[in-house]
Amino acid sequence: MALRQRCRTSLAWHWHRNYSSTNKNNIKDNKNRVPLLWSGSEDEDAGTVQLLSWGRGASGQLGGGIEEIRIYPATVASLSLPPSCSLSSSIPGRLCSPHLPFSKHGDAAELEVGISCGLFHSALLVGGKFWIWGKGDGGRLGLGHENPVFVPTLNPHLESVRSIALGGLHSMAVNSSGQVFTWGYGGFGALGHSVYHRELFPRLVEVSWDKQIHHIATSGAHSAAITGSG
């Protein structure tokens, strides 16, 4: 999965339904576009960012609406960013303005754009909100159920998200206040809640951090975080 940026006037978000390697005609079919976020103003300069995915999609993790194997990068969605936002690949899952300070009011999160891929699920972060899709076993999508989701779906249970990281069967996010949330399968203590059971919704990791959390990362069955002091 990748984000690609190019400079041009604003375009509305759209998701190409049923876009697959065997159905290329859907690219230009306006009937197969579903608005996800907002319509940008054509009066302001902005960069257009495209979300592309490829590879195994048996659990819907490619976001194309169907289960498939995609052998080349294909556009899932495209959007416009305000002039103040630019992409950087220095921090996984957090690709916009990496040096922005944390804000109690969530100002930094409003400019964040990022993607993250787990074992069989994926997520897109835009402006403090995140869309998630793919396999739902263990509650890794944080939507309150374990059903698979084949299209990017807004998770309404967490706001002001600054960074997101997906593991094998769990997910992790940090908000603009530096609070860490985890959800999904809790085996091996991956969620940090001192229990092994699953969490179907994002749950705050109640730990007294010495410093504010700035960066997070996950792997198959464990998680990590970096504080402001390193």
TADASUL-V912630 format. One record per helix or strand of 3 or more residues. SS is the DSSP state (helix for helix, strand for strand). FROM is the first residue (numbers start at 1). LEN is the number of residues. If there is no record, write none. Layout:
BEGIN
SS&FROM&LEN + SS&FROM&LEN
END
This chain:
BEGIN
strand&2&8 + strand&14&3 + helix&24&5 + helix&30&3 + strand&45&12 + strand&69&14 + helix&109&3 + strand&113&5 + strand&121&6 + strand&129&6 + helix&137&3 + strand&149&6 + strand&161&6 + strand&170&6 + strand&180&5 + helix&187&3 + strand&199&6 + strand&213&6 + strand&223&5
END
